[in-house]
Amino acid sequence: MKSFYNFSKGKRGSVLPPESETEGKTRITIRLDKDIVDRFFEMAEQSDSATGYQTLINAALREYLEGKSPRFEDTLRRIIREELKSSAA
């Protein structure tokens, strides 16, 4: 009976067929802080559309890379100007 279960010529590999890759997408593994992921989950749940948290993360990264997101220095300058303006009035 043992000769019936001879796996010496068996091949290692995935049991399930590989998932098809979405055009233009790359599967990666990344570790993010829990509070960041939680915030993106909340934003996705509050969204009126069916936008998922991964789509929101992708959009935020794209916005940053394209220079559309405000730089920290610019935001800080704006806040200081607003505070100075309101205290002068």
Secondary structure, DSSP 8 states (H G I E B T S, - for coil): -GGGG--TT-----SS------TT---------HHHHHHHHHHHHH-SS---HHHHHHHHHHHHHTT-S--HHHHHHHHHHHHHHHHH-
